[in-house]
């Protein structure tokens, strides 16, 4: 069964810290992996898309890496801000798209 | 460029009723997919439409059905509503092809369905 797991489920940090969110998946035969942000009760905002042939993508303070052989991706957030507080979801495209359950991030001022 | 829009934003139905949710895809996108997100969970894939044809389906019963129109907008229909159908329903659009949908997904704000 193709599954996606995100650890930790919740994370609380003070403003300014650098942090890493983890995503693992059970099958290395993927097309791509996409990281999203979701604010409470809202839709998903795309952060980064990594195709299966790529190793990482960067956008501003965000950097996502992909290691297909070990079934892992990480989302690195530099210099965290209170506005980064949200749930971060990892979605892996196997034959269909499978989401993790997310990491709830709280950044305190 | 117009983003993905969904309607209605909130609705309340009773068990056994039917509901139709609507989605307008982002300009230039030809693929629409639908997801169900229960509280505290990640979204679950319902199905996907490419150029008006369903070309992928998750583990949802046949009472979940859909349509995609020539302008690539889409509907999700749910018949015989059950209490467990209460969830946030999300629509996403992307630029896909026959070989599969590997493009970046863009989501709408969702339709919050409550079944009483």
Interface residues (C-beta under 8 A of the other chain):
Chain A: X4 X31 X32 X34 X36 X41 X42 X43 X44 X45 X46 X49 X51 X89 X91 X93 X95 X96 X97 X98 X99 X100 X101 X102
Chain B: X4 X6 X33 X35 X40 X41 X42 X43 X44 X45 X48 X56 X58 X88 X90 X92 X100 X101 X102 X104 X105 X106 X107 X108 X109 X110 X112
